């Protein structure tokens, strides 16, 4: 239900409002598997269970070990686990949580964890051996929490939002909630700048309402001011060269905006128009892909360093951007049976179709040096090569919806997290590709930065 300024009934016309079915009919053009014999030879090397739900998997070295961030039986307890590819645990640590575990891995192997500490918020570095390393205590209000953060070479960028009711222990929204902001800090926690974010009134043509003021007729909803603002669900904070893309959304309505800021000064360069939220990516130095889906939207736009839109495609998905700047990936459309396929975004704003895809829930893909994308979808480990031929590498009966990104490691090893499990496969894929997203610094380390 959407918030109403006057008593009324609000109807949210968005396919995501309906529960996705567990199974789907396969389309007439199934994923092809005959193209390359070597793609058939792979095994499930290991699978192991971790406490609670896995939210992030990262490594500073393509040979492992893995650092897994999640929460346990209590979502307000963040659990960090260092584990090798066979499932052997080296160490495990717990922290106070917010229900949204936040961690970033550095190139030297230090994991930075954000967690509440008394009336403040702490960023703590955990060294590779599990001991406590450097810490930073950025200044904030007691009712603010870290919505997202990115680890820079010399500090942090943080998106701040109002602390959730779960963390505050309150049933109602406070009368004076802090406005969201983006701030940059040194490694010691000194604030270099802080920029307030004004989401303003939002609207979108596909959002409708029905009530007294519409004469109980279904009509487009007039612009409204969100009661609660949070960071976007997908890729809420990206840093590329001297630009930041920070995304905030109406947590109840799902309509949000992305704000482009200067990294050095925090000055706002521009902002997107209000739209349903979607997947995002770094498209190049100072450039970003911003996706939108829901309420009838299903698009991806490319935005340049000046914050202006330079291209738009009629597709939305988990996109890879290779070293030539070409974007491709599995579509993510909110409907079953699936109409999605693997798509390539062409320079002339057109789409090049790859293999059709069944199901919906999808890991973020990785790409090897030969341009083959690998990802998990509909209980299958799939690969799509540069000719857009599809290959089914592994399949099992599994319909879990909480799926992590694909990590491509040494010797073709692929690691995927499914809910509370990590699956490790041996495949014939080559080494990880180089490219803006997510094959640069953001892939293995889980830190969305292109420096």
Secondary structure, DSSP 8 states (H G I E B T S, - for coil): ----SSSEEEE---GGGS---S-----SS-----S-GGGG--EEEEEEE-SSEEEEEE-SSTT--EEEEEE-SSTTEEEEEEE-TTS-EEEEEEEE--SS-EEEE-TTS-EEEEEEETTEEEEEEE-TTS-EEEEE-----TTEEEEEEEE-SSEEEEEEEE--HHHHT-SS--SS----EEEEEETT--EEEEEE----EE--TT-EEEEGGGTT--EE---EE-S-EEE-SSS-EEEETTEEEEEEEETTT-EEEEEEEETTT--EEEE---EE---EEEEETTEEEEEEEETTEEEEEEE-TTS-EEEEES--EEEEE-TTS-EEEEE--S-SS---EEEEE-TTS-EEEEEE--SS-B---EEBTTS-EEEEETTEEEEE-TT--EEEEEE-S---S-B---EE-GGGEEEEEETTEEEEEE-S--SB--SSBSSSHHHHH---EE-
